[in-house]
């Protein structure tokens, strides 16, 4: 499930529901396996900073 999350195939909530644990526990699992919780790419940054133009 965590790999599916890492690939963007499942959301945090979906993983938590499948594993029957809380979102915070899911976040701890992601941390344990060095899977980033938040991903920031160049497209995201352009959208966010584009609002300041």
C-alpha positions as CSV (number, residue, x, y, z in Angstrom):
1,X,0.0,0.0,0.0
2,X,2.8,2.4,0.8
3,X,4.4,1.9,-2.6
4,X,1.1,2.6,-4.2
5,X,0.9,5.8,-2.2
6,X,4.5,6.6,-3.3
7,X,3.6,6.2,-6.9
8,X,0.5,8.4,-6.5
9,X,-2.0,5.6,-7.0
10,X,-3.6,5.9,-3.6
11,X,-4.2,8.8,-1.3
12,X,-3.2,9.0,2.4
13,X,-6.8,8.4,3.4
14,X,-7.2,5.4,1.1
15,X,-4.1,3.8,2.6
16,X,-5.2,4.5,6.1
17,X,-8.6,3.0,5.4
18,X,-7.2,-0.1,3.7
19,X,-4.8,-0.7,6.6
20,X,-7.5,0.2,9.1
21,X,-5.3,2.7,10.9
22,X,-5.4,6.5,11.4
23,X,-3.9,9.0,9.0
24,X,-1.4,10.0,11.6
25,X,-0.3,6.3,12.0
26,X,-0.1,6.1,8.2
27,X,2.1,9.1,8.1
28,X,4.4,7.5,10.7
29,X,4.7,4.4,8.5
30,X,5.6,6.6,5.5
31,X,8.3,8.2,7.7
32,X,9.6,4.8,8.8
33,X,10.0,3.7,5.2
34,X,11.4,7.1,4.0
35,X,8.5,7.8,1.8
36,X,7.8,11.5,1.5
37,X,4.4,12.7,2.8
38,X,4.3,15.8,0.6
39,X,5.7,16.1,-2.8
40,X,6.6,19.4,-4.4
41,X,7.6,19.5,-8.0
42,X,8.3,22.3,-10.4
43,X,4.8,22.4,-11.7
44,X,3.4,22.8,-8.2
45,X,5.9,25.6,-7.4
46,X,5.0,27.4,-10.7
47,X,1.3,27.3,-9.8
48,X,1.9,28.5,-6.3
49,X,4.3,31.3,-7.0
50,X,2.4,32.3,-10.2
51,X,-0.2,33.7,-7.9
52,X,2.2,36.4,-6.8
53,X,2.8,37.7,-10.4
